[in-house]
Amino acid sequence: MCVWGLCTGDTDEAVPFGGDCLDQIKNLLDRQEKLHERQSELKTLLEACKGSGSPVKDGASVAVENWSGPFDWDAQADDVRFNIFGISTYRANQREVSAFAISLSAVTVI
């Protein structure tokens, strides 16, 4: 394990950077560079989506809809959530996923 320029071996004795630590640092720096590149790509894609109003990828268009608004079935869904499943509140995004699922005939949620 490497901490602040020192590595510990099997004996937990601090020793100067060794080959393993330098390899780990190089791998982490390489990973960081790739993550920065991916972040830049995603920012560019996000700006393009904001500008067009609708994200497009590989020729497929996806409509952006608001699933957090009130729906006709809210009272019934709340009743089932609480009285059948015993869940007092929704988890993050759970209500929106439920709204999407109820509005469609088939949905897979992971």
Sequence and secondary structure as in RCSB ss.txt:
>XXXX:A:sequence
MCVWGLCTGDTDEAVPFGGDCLDQIKNLLDRQEKLHERQSELKTLLEACKGSGSPVKDGASVAVENWSGPFDWDA
QADDVRFNIFGISTYRANQREVSAFAISLSAVTVI
>XXXX:A:secstr
 EETTEEE TT  EEE  HHHHHHHHHHHHHHHHHHHHHHHHHHHHHHHHHHSS EETTEE      SS  TTHH
HHHHIIIIIT   S  TTHHHHHHHHHHSS     
